[in-house]
């Protein structure tokens, strides 16, 4: 991730501090040597002082670790040495004054600000004194004080203003950097959430298909096998054999139709053109006809159209409960009651079969015993309902589902 670009004026200020001293020293040396004495010794000495000043500038400032403003002691020593070299050159010839101007620039790195102001004032005093000499009259002193005061005030104000602007600019850069990091992090989290949602969606679809296969194909195939076995046993009774074969054929067609609807995630055909009580009555009658077990269907309360997800959950629960009665209960009668109460709809399926021992609590996978009870629990739970099982050996079984009475058109829980 790239750091935010620094403003041009900040880069210019850094360049002035980095190279301004060398440029001003070179300019001062050129003008001083050009206009100064022709004495070779004087020139060599002046060049030696200028060279020493350049070494000092390099060793104490250029080589200083960044940020230099935090190297407080080093910068103070450097600044004093800079003024000393500049003053020494100006004492030889005032035309060396351009190097003294560098003092205004380097005073900006002194901290606290009082030292920066003192550095600016000292530089101004040296320039004005070494160029024009010490004032010799009251009027000269007045001009000297005014010039030094104005220089110190204006340049110091510029130092303070520049520092404040730099601080604000740095704060903005840090805020932008933090924002960019947050955006990158949020993008990563969003990608992670999308991946998790995709994985959850795949798992959810697998679970839905598993429930649908159990509720349609598995139950249909079980019924077909039962009817074919009954037809085989009735080989000497043509009418019974034909009836069982017709039932097997009908179950096969219905199972194929329901399998296609499951793949398309459509509602069961029993609910497509009928109300829930009518659909339950139909499947109960078909189940009774196939298994030869009488079943009573009772509906109480004021019937209302429920959200499709809720009605599908109740229908599938009733189908699975009746399938379990046929497979395991050895029952002679069964009963199905659908109760519409104020804010709850209850479905109760009872039989007078052999019963079984119900675990004290649901199994870790949420089931009672077998995938059928697990599927019922999951379906009912997905519409914010609950499933209770009451049974004991020799006393039959009662399965009770309670779901919210969410009317069609209202916001319903997410369910497949």
C-alpha positions, 0 to 999 in steps of 0.5 A, spaced: 500 500 500 502 506 497 503 512 502 499 518 501 504 523 496 506 529 500 504 536 498 509 540 493 511 545 498 513 540 503 518 537 498 520 544 496 521 545 504 525 539 505 529 540 499 531 547 501 534 544 508 537 539 504 541 543 499 540 550 501 546 550 506 550 548 500 548 552 495 548 558 499 555 556 502 557 556 494 554 562 492 557 566 498 564 563 497 564 565 489 562 572 491 567 573 497 573 570 493 571 574 487 571 580 490 576 579 496 583 580 497 588 577 491 592 575 497 593 567 496 594 566 503 587 570 504 584 566 499 586 559 501 584 561 508 577 563 506 576 557 502 579 552 508 574 555 512 568 554 507 570 547 506 570 546 513 563 549 514 561 544 508 564 538 512 560 541 518 554 541 514 554 534 512 556 531 518 552 534 523 545 535 518 546 531 512 548 525 516 543 526 522 537 521 522 530 523 520 526 526 523 532 531 524 527 535 528 527 530 534 535 530 534 534 536 539 541 536 542 545 535 535 541 540 531 542 545 537 550 544 536 549 544 529 546 551 529 551 554 533 557 551 529 553 554 522 553 561 525 560 560 527 562 559 521 558 564 517 560 569 522 567 567 521 567 568 513 563 575 514 568 577 519 573 576 513 569 579 508 561 581 509 560 579 502 560 572 505 553 574 508 549 569 503 551 563 507 549 566 514 542 567 511 542 559 511 541 560 519 534 562 518 532 556 514 536 551 519 533 555 525 526 552 523 529 545 526 530 547 533 525 545 538 522 548 542 519 554 538 522 559 543 529 556 541 527 557 533 525 564 535 532 565 538 535 562 532 532 567 527 533 573 532 541 571 533 541 570 525 538 577 524 543 580 529 549 577 526 547 579 519 545 586 520 551 587 525 556 584 520 554 587 514 553 594 517 557 594 523 555 596 530 550 602 530 553 609 531 547 613 532 540 613 535 537 613 529 542 608 526 540 604 533 532 605 531 533 602 524 537 596 526 532 594 532 526 595 527 530 591 521 532 585 526 525 586 530 521 585 523 526 580 520 525 576 527 517 577 527 516 575 520 520 569 519 518 566 526 511 567 524 513 563 518 516 558 522 510 557 527 505 557 521 509 552 517 510 547 523 502 548 524 500 547 517 505 541 516 502 538 523 495 538 520 498 535 513 501 530 517 495 528 521 491 528 514 496 523 511 495 519 517 488 519 517 488 517 509 493 512 511 488 509 516 482 510 512 486 506 506 488 500 511 481 500 514 478 499 507 483 494 505 481 490 511 474 491 510 475 489 503 478 482 506 473 481 511 468 482 506 471 477 501 471 472 507 464 474 509 462 472 502 466 466 502 463 464 508 456 465 506 458 461 499 460 455 504 454 456 508 449 457 502 452 450 499 451 447 506 444 449 506 443 447 500 446 440 501 441 440 507 435 442 504 436 437 498 438 431 504 431 433 507 427 433 500 430 426 498 428 423 505 421 426 504 420 425 497 424 420 494 426 415 500 419 415 502 416 414 495 421 408 494 419 405 501 412 405 499 413 403 492 417 397 495 412 395 500 406 395 494 411 391 490 412 386 496 404 386 497 403 385 490 408 379 490 404 376 496 398 377 493 400 373 486 394 368 487 389 374 488 389 378 482 384 384 484 389 385 490 395 384 486 393 389 481 391 394 486 398 394 489 401 394 482 397 400 481 399 404 488 406 402 486 405 406 479 402 412 482 407 412 488 412 412 482 409 418 478 408 422 485 415 421 487 418 423 480 413 429 480 415 431 487 423 430 486 423 435 480 419 440 485 424 439 490 430 440 485 426 447 483 425 448 490 418 449 489 412 448 494 409 441 494 404 439 489 399 438 495 399 445 497 399 448 490 392 448 489 389 447 496 389 449 503 394 446 509 388 443 512 385 440 505 393 438 503 393 434 510 387 431 509 389 428 502 395 426 504 392 422 510 387 419 506 392 417 501 397 414 507 391 410 510 389 407 503 396 405 502 397 402 509 391 400 511 391 404 517 385 408 519 387 415 520 382 421 523 384 428 521 381 434 525 382 441 524 380 446 530 380 454 530 380 459 525 383 457 519 388 462 516 393 462 510 400 461 513 407 463 510 409 458 505 415 456 509 411 454 515 405 450 511 411 446 508 414 445 514 408 442 517 406 438 511 413 435 511 412 433 518 406 430 518 408 426 512 414 424 516 410 422 522 405 418 518 411 414 515 414 413 521 407 410 524 407 405 518 414 403 518 415 402 526 409 403 530 405 397 528 399 401 529 391 400 528 389 407 528 392 414 527 390 421 528 392 428 526 390 434 529 391 441 526 390 447 531 389 454 529 390 458 536 391 466 537 399 466 535 401 459 534 399 453 530 400 446 532 400 439 529 399 433 533 400 426 530 398 420 534 398 413 534 396 407 538 402 403 536 408 399 540 412 406 542 419 407 543 424 410 549 425 417 547 431 420 549 432 425 555 434 430 551 435 431 543 442 427 540 448 432 539 445 432 531 439 435 534 435 428 532 431 424 536 433 417 533 434 417 525 434 422 520 427 422 520 426 425 527 432 430 525 429 432 519 422 434 522 426 438 528 430 442 523 424 443 519 420 446 524 426 450 528 427 453 521 421 457 522 422 458 529 418 452 531 419 447 536 418 439 536 416 435 542 416 427 542 412 423 547 412 415 547 414 409 551 414 402 549 407 399 549 403 406 549 404 409 542 407 415 540 405 423 540 409 428 536 407 435 537 410 441 532 408 448 534 410 454 529 408 461 529 402 463 526 405 467 521 400 469 516 401 469 508 404 476 506 408 477 512 415 477 513 417 469 514 423 466 517 428 464 512 427 457 510 428 452 504 
